[in-house]
Structures are given as structure tokens and as C-alpha cells.
Amino acid sequence: MATTAVVFDLDGTLVDSAGDIAEAVNRTLDGLALPRVAEATVRGWIGDGVGNLVATALRHSGSGQVAAAVMPAFMQHYHACLLRSPRLYDGVMDTLQALQSRGMPMAICTNKPSALVPPLLQHLGIAGFFAHIVGGDSLPQRKPAAEPLRHSAALLGQAVDQCLMVGDSATDLQAANNAGMPIVLVRYGYPRDLDLDAAAAEAVVDDLRELLGHIG
């Protein structure tokens, strides 16, 4: 079946933002007089939304703090660190330009808070490629629920099974499976404990430019 639209995850798929997210987490921990954690550790926590991220950081630190009480401080730091040092992965700009030249509609479906997505895309020079953004707070549900991907397809005016999801994690894989949307996974992102080679994906790519060969 021909692909008529592409829905991209953001962090770990298009953008390496782990350093900035880790710094936001660590500034939050600083404010609670808790020890900082390594960026590599935080990379393993990214992808399930900010609430889970903060809750995991608090559990890791042994704090008895409730995540909901810490969220306002974390969000302040998240905003402050958003444009600190994000970078596009190799091949992202080339791939987006090639898809745009083919007239391929594209959207972002991420668990990142929706208000933080446009400034990040603008900063990196890729905002103009995406017709729609579905963030982690755009709907009552977030990935791995099916609704964000189904909503992305609806916004693009395409059938779910004719859209292609591109992501990097078990959260993306489960969301695609739940929605009935085919998925291509990238190997370079934040896979956490996902066995990429055993995943039921259309393909696993090392460079996003390889995606172009999987889109008819």
C-alpha cells in the first residue's frame, strides 16, 4: 500500500535534545537539593511524557516528593533549557526536503508538551515542513495510546493505514501498533529497552535518509 503521509516523532527521531532535557531535570533536582544524574541516564527516561520523566527522576533520587508538586518548577527549567543545544540528527534536513519535494504531507506526533514544539522546530529551521503538531497534552491520551496517531492522520486527511509513523522507541512502536499504522524505527535515538532488531517494524534505519527508500 502506498504511503500518503508521514507522521514523525520528535525527540530521538528528528532532534537530539537529550542534553537539554537532562539539564532541565538536573536544575529541578538542584532546587530540591537532590544529586544530579548523568545525561546518559536521562536518555533512558525520555519518551513517555514529562510527568513520567519527573516521576522517574524523583524515584531514582530516592525522593519522597510527588511529581505533580514538582512539575511547575520542572516546566520552568524545561522552557529555559529548550533551545540550549538541540541539534538535528544527520540526514534529517535532507530527508524532510526530499519528502516535501514529493508533495508528502507531514506531521509531528510527540509526547513533548505542545507549547514547546513550535519554538524548537523554528529554532532548528524545520517548522515549515509540518502541517500539524500533536503534542503530549493535545488530547486526553498520549502515545502509546492509538488516539494521537489516529488524530494526526485525521488532521492530515489521510487513512491511518496509509500513513507511516517514524519513531525511535517502544512507545512509538506500541502507539503505531495500537493505531494500525505502519512504522519505521530509527536506530540512533532513545530506544530505552526496545530490541530494535526484534521489533515488528517496516524497517529499522541507521540514517533518516534511508527512509526515502521505504516510501512508495
N, C-alpha and C positions, 0 to 999 in steps of 0.2 A: 504493500500500500504506500502511495506517495506521501511524503511529509509535506504538509501545507503550512506549518508554523512551528517555531521553536520556542520553548519556554526554558529559560536559564535560571538555575540557582545563582547566587551572587558570591558570597564568601566561600573561598575554597574552590570555586569553579571559574569565575571571571577575575576575581580580585583576591590577592593575598593581603588580608587585613589582620592577620593573627597578632602581629606585634602591637597594633593599636588597641585591639580588644584586650590583649594581655595587660597593657598599660592601664586601661580603664579599670580592669579587675584589681590590679595591684594598688592603684590610687584609692580604690574603695577599701581594700584591706588595710592600707596605711591609715585611713581615717578611723578604723576600728582597732588600731594598734595590734593588728594581726600580721604574721610574717608574709612577705611576698612569695609568689610562686613563679616558677620558670615559664617562659613563653611556650616551651615545648609541652609542658603540662596543660596549659590553657588551650593549646591547639586541639587537644583531645577532648575538650569540653564544648567546642563550638559546633553549632548547627541545630540545636533543639530549642532555640529561643532564649531571650535574655533572662527570663525567670529561672529557667533550669540552669543557666550558666552561673548565675549568682548563688543559687541554692547549692550547686556543686562546689563552688569556691568556698562557701561557708562550711560545708561538711568537711571538705579537705583540710581546712584550717582548724577544725575541732571547735568552731564557734557554736554557741547556742543561739545565735541571732536568727531571727526569722527573715527569710529572703524578702518578703513584702515590705518589711520595715527598712531594708537597706536599699531597695530599688531606687528611690528618689536620688540618693547620693550617687549610685552607680550610673544612672542615666545622665546626670550632670557630667560625670567623668567621660562617659561614652561619647557625648556630644563634643566635649573638649578634645578628645583624642581621635575623633573620626577621620580627620584629614592630616594626621601627624606623619604617617609614612606608608599609606596604602600604595600598592602597585598592581598593574595588570599583569597577569601571567603571560609568558611568552606565547605569541600566536593569537592572542585574544583580539587585538585590533584588526589584524589581517582577516580573521575569521568573520568578525562582525561586518566588516566592509564587504567581504565576498557574499555573505548572505543577503545583505542589503541590496547589492547589485543584482541579485537574483530575484529581488522583489519579495523576499521571505519575511512575513510578519514575525516579530519577536516580542517577547515579554519577559519580565523578571518575576520569579516566584521565590521568595526568600522568607526565612523566619526572622530576619532583621526587622526592627521596628520601622514602619513605613516612612516616618518622617525623616529618617536618617539616610534613606536610599537616594533620593534625587540629588542632594548635595554631594554625595560620594560619586555618583555617576557623572555629574557635571565636572567635578574636580578632575576626574580621570579622562574626560573627553569622550565618554561613550553614551551620554544621556540621549542623544538623538537617534540611537538605534532602536529604542524600545517604545512600543506604542502604549504599553500598560505596565504597571507595577503592582504586584500583590505582596504585601508585607506580612509580617508575623502577627500584626494586630488589625489587618484589613477585614478579617472575618472572625467569627467566634472560634473557628478551628484554625489550626496551623499544621504544616507538614509534621508528621507523616499522614495526617488525615487526607482524604481524597479531595475535599472541597476546595482548597486553594488552587490545585491544578485544574480542576473542572471549571472553576471560576475564571482562571487565566484563559482557558480555551474559549469560554463563552465571550470574554472580553475581546478576544481576537476574532470571534465569529467563525471558529473552526470546530470540527468534530474532535472530541477528546482523543480518539484513537488515531487521528491523522496529525496530531501534534507530536513533537518529540521533546521530551524532557532531557535536559543536560545537567548533571549534578555530580557530587563527589562523595556522598555519604549514604549510610544506611537509611537515614531519614528521607533522603531524596528517593532512594530505591523503593522504600515502603510506600511513600506517597504516590509514586508512579504506578506501582502495582495496585494500590488501592483504587486509583482513579481509572485504571485501564489504559494508561498512556505509556507507550514505549519509552525507554530511557537509554541514553549513552552516558557512561560514567567516565570521569577523568581520574587519572592515577596520581596526579600531583597535589591534590587538595588535602582535606581534613577527613580522611576515611574513618578515623577512630578505629573501631574493632571490625569494620567490614572487610571480609575477604573478597577483594575485587575480582580475583580470578574465578571465584565460585559463584559470583553474583549473576542472576538471570537478567543480564542487560543485552541490548542490541550489540554493544561493543564497549570496550574499555580503551581509552586513548591516552597516550603519553603527552600529546601536544594537541591543543584545541583545533589546530588546522586540519588534523586527521578527521575531524567531524565532517568536513565537507565531502569526503568520500562516502559517507553513510547517509547522505540526504539526497534522495532522488529528485 
